[in-house]
Amino acid sequence: MEKIAVVIPVKNEEEGLKELIASLARQLPQNGEIIFTDAGSTDDTVGIIERAGALDGRIKLCVSPGAFPGKGRNVAVSHTDADIIAQVDGGNMPADDWLEKVCEPILSGKADYVGGNFKIMSVRKKIFGMDFDMGDVYGASLFRTIDNEERIAGGFSVAYRRRVWEKVGGFPEWTPVAEDVLFVNKALINGARAVFAKDAFVYWQIGPKFSDIVKRQTGYQRDKFLHTGKMFDTGGSTFFPVALLGMIMLFPFAPFMQVLTILIILAQWFRQSLKTLRVYRKRTAEKGVQPPLLLSVPPIMLIELLTIYSRMYGSIKGILALGRKKEFEASAKNYLYDGGSLKDNGLRG
């Protein structure tokens, strides 16, 4: 039987890590491996992995400070001789049959690279004394433009043949974002057969705090200024928050712009909130659990207000990063078309 290794870059992931390890250990064949690369955790992440490894020899730890995320994946893959590599990220949780479903197209010879699916992880909170799943709200806000939570995942739910990794030269280590997108694009350029495994689900944690949503939205907006082309498309509009910043800069010269800007922000706030509410109500109805409307509105409006200001802040960071745009594009092009930096084994064997 072909050997499977699950590689996981981590940094300060102690919350939920024990459950992640237990889930993967149940799914992994006896000849498989779970390899973590710790990038310099200051919590109990390393301790949890070491204790788990003492009980199960399939669980291994590599320590490489700063190796996150692309280098972390490369370090983990380089420490296994597995034929098939699967990826999941710390903080997320694979479904009970995830590993089987994401590896099946490779084992059956249908694909060299498999992109899995995801669902939003449940985030239970008490609001006005009632149990409420904020994960549904987070998902509805982040993915307002799609009909459900099923969408091809990023690098946290994939599997590929080791020779794909060798052919493309591993993941790019010079970028903290989009390393998985660059990797799969280079794999496709080099002839990898890719499929989407819609039933291979990982539960993606996009909370659990409001501050996590602010950080994610800020990063998405910032990255739009640095990354161009469809392979870096994160959805949403880049123009609106930039236009708001421009209007705010006109405040000293045109006082009426203050009132106009406030009205535009209010209009956009209510527009986004209504769209998110519609998606949220549809999804919760499909799940058979729909909280009262009055309970749903306040957290949705709060998140959408935070989203507007997060995107504005992300625009400022993006504008400041424009000086690195040409350098990033040159590095991306060089990575995609340099022919691979590791042993060129080919993809078809």
C-alpha positions in Angstrom: 0.0 0.0 0.0 1.3 3.5 -0.9 2.4 5.5 2.1 0.5 8.6 3.1 1.9 11.5 5.2 -0.2 14.4 6.5 1.9 17.6 6.8 0.9 20.4 9.1 2.7 23.7 9.7 1.9 25.1 13.1 2.5 28.1 15.3 0.7 28.6 18.6 -2.1 26.2 17.7 -2.6 24.5 21.1 -6.4 25.2 21.1 -8.0 22.2 19.4 -4.6 20.6 18.6 -5.3 17.4 20.6 -8.6 16.9 18.8 -6.9 17.4 15.4 -4.2 14.9 16.2 -6.8 12.3 17.4 -8.9 12.8 14.3 -6.0 12.3 11.9 -4.6 9.3 13.9 -7.9 7.5 13.5 -7.9 8.1 9.8 -4.3 7.4 9.0 -3.1 3.9 7.9 -0.6 2.2 10.2 2.3 2.8 7.8 1.4 6.5 7.5 2.9 9.6 9.2 1.6 12.9 10.7 4.4 15.4 10.5 4.2 18.8 12.2 6.6 21.7 11.5 6.6 24.2 14.4 7.5 27.7 13.4 8.3 28.9 16.9 5.3 28.4 19.1 5.3 30.1 22.5 2.3 28.2 23.9 2.0 24.4 24.5 1.9 23.4 20.8 5.3 21.6 20.8 4.5 19.9 24.1 1.2 18.5 22.9 2.8 17.1 19.7 5.7 15.6 21.6 3.4 13.9 24.1 1.3 12.6 21.3 4.4 11.3 19.5 5.6 9.5 22.6 2.3 7.5 22.4 2.1 7.1 18.7 5.2 6.7 16.6 3.4 7.9 13.5 3.3 11.4 14.9 6.5 13.4 14.3 7.7 16.9 15.0 10.1 19.2 13.1 11.1 22.5 14.7 12.1 25.3 12.3 11.7 28.8 13.7 10.1 31.2 11.2 9.2 28.3 8.8 5.6 29.4 8.1 3.7 28.6 6.0 5.5 27.6 2.7 8.8 26.6 4.3 6.9 24.7 7.0 5.3 22.5 4.4 8.6 22.0 2.6 10.4 21.0 5.9 7.7 18.5 6.7 7.6 16.9 3.3 11.4 16.6 3.2 11.2 14.6 6.5 9.1 11.8 5.0 9.4 9.3 2.1 5.7 9.0 1.7 4.3 8.5 -1.8 1.2 10.7 -1.2 1.2 14.0 0.8 -2.0 15.4 2.4 -2.2 18.8 4.0 -4.4 20.3 6.7 -3.7 23.3 8.9 -3.6 23.6 12.6 -6.8 25.1 14.0 -8.9 23.3 11.5 -10.6 19.9 11.8 -11.0 17.3 9.1 -14.2 15.3 8.8 -14.0 11.7 9.9 -13.6 10.4 6.3 -11.5 13.4 5.0 -8.2 11.6 4.4 -9.9 8.7 2.6 -11.9 11.1 0.4 -9.1 13.5 -0.5 -6.6 10.6 -1.3 -8.9 8.4 -3.2 -8.5 10.1 -6.7 -4.8 9.7 -6.3 -4.8 6.1 -5.2 -7.2 5.2 -8.0 -4.9 6.9 -10.6 -7.4 9.6 -11.6 -5.3 12.6 -10.4 -1.9 13.8 -9.2 -3.3 16.7 -7.2 -6.6 16.8 -5.3 -8.3 20.0 -3.9 -10.7 19.2 -1.0 -13.8 21.1 0.2 -14.6 22.9 3.4 -17.3 23.9 5.8 -17.2 26.7 8.4 -16.4 25.4 11.9 -19.1 25.9 14.5 -18.4 28.7 17.0 -20.9 28.4 19.8 -21.7 31.6 21.8 -24.4 32.8 24.3 -26.3 35.9 23.1 -29.0 37.2 25.3 -28.9 33.8 27.1 -29.5 31.8 23.9 -27.1 29.4 22.2 -25.9 30.9 18.9 -23.5 29.6 16.2 -21.3 32.6 15.2 -19.6 30.3 12.7 -22.7 30.5 10.5 -22.5 34.3 10.7 -18.8 34.5 9.9 -19.3 32.2 6.9 -22.3 34.1 5.6 -20.3 37.4 5.8 -17.1 36.1 4.3 -18.9 34.2 1.4 -21.9 36.3 0.6 -21.5 35.7 -3.1 -22.0 31.9 -3.1 -25.1 29.9 -2.3 -23.6 27.6 0.3 -20.5 26.9 2.4 -19.2 24.3 0.0 -16.2 25.8 -1.9 -12.9 24.4 -3.0 -10.5 24.8 -0.1 -7.0 26.2 -0.1 -3.9 24.5 1.1 -5.6 23.3 4.3 -7.5 20.5 2.4 -5.4 19.0 -0.4 -3.4 15.9 -1.3 -0.8 15.3 -4.0 1.8 12.9 -5.2 5.2 13.5 -3.8 6.7 13.7 -7.3 4.5 16.8 -7.9 6.2 18.5 -5.0 9.6 17.4 -6.3 8.8 18.5 -9.9 7.8 22.1 -8.9 10.6 22.5 -6.4 8.4 22.7 -3.3 6.4 25.6 -2.0 7.7 29.2 -2.4 9.3 30.3 0.8 9.6 34.0 0.1 5.9 34.8 0.5 3.7 34.6 3.7 0.5 34.4 1.6 -0.7 32.6 -1.5 2.0 30.0 -1.4 -0.5 27.2 -1.9 -2.1 29.0 -4.9 1.4 29.4 -6.5 2.2 25.8 -5.8 -1.0 24.4 -7.5 -0.6 26.7 -10.5 3.0 25.6 -11.0 1.8 22.0 -10.7 -0.8 22.5 -13.4 1.7 24.3 -15.6 4.0 21.2 -15.3 1.2 18.8 -16.3 -0.3 17.6 -13.0 -3.8 16.2 -13.3 -6.0 18.0 -10.7 -9.5 17.2 -9.5 -11.9 18.6 -6.9 -13.1 16.2 -4.2 -16.3 17.8 -3.1 -17.0 15.3 -0.3 -13.5 15.7 1.3 -14.4 18.2 4.0 -12.3 20.1 6.4 -14.0 22.3 9.0 -12.4 25.7 8.7 -12.1 28.0 11.8 -12.5 31.6 10.6 -13.2 32.9 14.1 -13.6 32.4 16.9 -13.2 36.1 17.9 -14.2 39.3 16.2 -10.6 40.3 16.2 -9.9 37.2 14.0 -12.4 38.5 11.4 -10.8 41.9 11.5 -7.4 40.5 10.9 -8.6 38.3 8.0 -10.5 41.1 6.2 -7.6 43.5 6.6 -5.2 40.9 5.1 -7.6 40.1 2.2 -7.8 43.8 1.3 -4.0 44.4 1.7 -3.2 41.4 -0.5 -5.2 42.7 -3.4 -2.7 45.6 -3.9 0.2 43.1 -4.0 -1.3 40.2 -5.9 -2.7 40.5 -9.4 -4.5 38.0 -11.6 -7.2 35.4 -10.9 -4.9 33.2 -8.9 -4.8 35.8 -6.2 -8.5 36.8 -6.3 -10.0 36.9 -2.8 -13.4 38.2 -3.8 -15.1 41.5 -2.9 -14.5 45.0 -4.1 -11.2 46.8 -3.8 -12.5 50.1 -5.0 -15.1 51.0 -2.3 -12.8 51.3 0.8 -10.2 53.1 -1.3 -12.8 55.6 -2.4 -13.8 56.1 1.2 -10.2 56.9 2.1 -10.1 59.4 -0.7 -13.2 61.1 0.6 -11.9 61.3 4.1 -8.7 63.0 2.8 -11.0 65.7 1.4 -12.5 66.5 4.8 -10.3 69.6 5.4 -11.0 71.1 2.0 -14.7 70.2 1.7 -16.6 69.9 5.0 -19.7 68.6 3.2 -17.8 65.5 2.4 -18.0 64.4 6.1 -21.8 64.1 5.9 -21.6 62.5 2.5 -19.0 60.0 3.6 -21.1 59.0 6.7 -24.2 58.5 4.6 -22.3 56.3 2.1 -20.8 54.2 4.9 -24.3 53.8 6.5 -25.7 52.8 3.1 -23.0 50.3 2.5 -23.3 48.9 6.0 -27.0 48.2 5.7 -26.5 46.8 2.2 -23.8 44.4 3.3 -25.8 43.4 6.4 -28.9 42.6 4.4 -26.9 40.5 1.9 -25.3 38.6 4.8 -28.6 38.2 6.6 -30.2 36.6 3.5 -27.3 34.2 3.0 -27.3 33.4 6.7 -31.0 32.7 6.9 -30.9 30.5 3.9 -28.1 28.4 5.2 -29.5 28.0 8.7 -32.9 27.1 7.2 -31.2 24.4 5.1 -29.6 23.0 8.3 -33.0 22.9 10.0 -32.0 25.4 12.8 -32.9 29.0 12.3 -32.5 31.4 15.3 -35.0 34.3 15.7 -34.5 37.1 13.3 -33.9 39.7 16.1 -31.1 37.5 17.5 -29.4 37.3 14.2 -29.3 41.0 13.2 -27.1 42.5 15.9 -24.0 40.2 15.4 -24.3 40.5 11.6 -24.4 44.3 11.7 -21.5 44.4 14.0 -19.4 42.1 11.8 -20.3 44.1 8.7 -19.3 47.4 10.3 -16.0 45.9 11.4 -15.6 44.6 7.8 -15.9 48.1 6.3 -13.3 49.6 8.6 -11.1 46.5 8.3 -11.1 46.9 4.5 -10.2 50.6 4.8 -7.3 49.8 7.1 -6.3 47.0 4.7 -6.3 49.5 1.9 -3.9 51.7 3.7 -1.5 48.7 4.3 -1.9 47.7 0.7 -1.0 51.2 -0.6 2.0 51.2 1.6 3.0 47.8 0.2 2.8 48.9 -3.5 6.5 49.4 -3.6 7.0 45.6 -3.3 4.4 44.8 -6.0 6.9 44.5 -8.9 9.3 42.5 -6.8 6.5 40.1 -5.8 5.3 39.7 -9.4 8.8 39.0 -10.6 9.4 36.5 -7.8 6.0 34.8 -8.6 6.8 34.6 -12.3 10.3 33.2 -11.6 8.8 30.6 -9.3 6.1 29.6 -11.8 8.4 29.2 -14.9 11.8 28.3 -13.6 11.3 24.6 -14.3 11.6 23.5 -10.7 14.5 23.7 -8.2 14.4 20.1 -6.8 15.0 16.9 -8.7 13.1 16.8 -11.9 11.3 13.4 -11.7 8.4 14.3 -14.0 4.7 13.9 -13.0 3.6 10.9 -14.9 6.4 8.5 -13.6 
